[in-house]
Amino acid sequence: MAQAKIQARMNESKFSRTLSMADRSGQLLESLDQLELRVEALREAAAAMEREREGILEMIQSLQNSQEMRNISAGEREELTLTAERLMGRTLCVEISVGTIRNPQQEEALRKATSIIDEIVKKLLENMDGARQKLLALHSACVTEAPPVPIDQKFQAIVISCALEDQKKIKRRLETLLRNVENAGKNIKIMDKS
């Protein structure tokens, strides 16, 4: 029993080693690095889900406006339209948002770029070919390879001032608008021939 007491006292008085500040800092930094990788993976997955949602919405709209929908009986068309509208509603209920940290200049540049695109979209019904050419010029300002159409230099300067994530979203939006205009043009030509 006396031996146990002596051993206990020795253990109490022993110098216990703790992690140095550098070791603790290193461990914390390693943990933060791991978390940063996970955050980036999360953001990438959410952005991929945003693109998937946009793609689904575009496909539903394309099906709704397709020539095939016009070539089926009224009853079948009604049933398919209801299904498409139900799918559209369900898809629109899915909200995915990946925020972008911007400085005031980037905020202003994004506002200007969005405003320019919105103005062209408003004019689509008045002059589809002219609006399509303007959209192509805007899109050419967003690509790195030499485009076959003139570049809107003013728009390019605005886009370059945007955050990188916003630049990608602007380019995707323009690509979607151009596809929609192309599909609308095809549908109009088909309807003219009917």
Secondary structure as UniProt FT lines:
FT   HELIX           2..13
FT   HELIX           21..64
FT   HELIX           67..70
FT   HELIX           74..92
FT   HELIX           104..122
FT   TURN            123..126
FT   HELIX           128..140
FT   TURN            141..142
FT   HELIX           153..160
FT   HELIX           164..193
//
